[in-house]
């Protein structure tokens, strides 16, 4: 959907989205990296499973929620990437343990 306008060169980091290695740049938001992927959505809604992607990019709409390093419902537009970060798209309703 989107692409970088320049090559990050030595500033390139590796993050993992759904266990696939993806190149990112230091200082970039997780949402920006998600939007550059062929599959740009970050979660599905709990009611009907429709796909949501980063929208406002300033922490207001909550459409960019994803699991980051094992923590669910992280606002990816407010989260800066770091080398080795694990990102997983969230699907549907959360399950609660008894």
Number of C-alpha atoms within 10 A of each C-alpha: 9 12 10 11 6 6 9 13 8 8 11 15 18 18 22 18 20 12 10 11 14 17 13 24 23 15 11 15 19 28 25 21 23 26 19 15 14 9 10 19 21 25 23 20 14 12 8 9 12 12 15 17 20 24 15 12 18 13 16 11 12 19 23 29 25 27 21 22 13 12 11 15 17 19 23 27 24 15 15 16 24 18 14 13 17 20 25 20 19 23 16 14 12 10 6 5 4 3
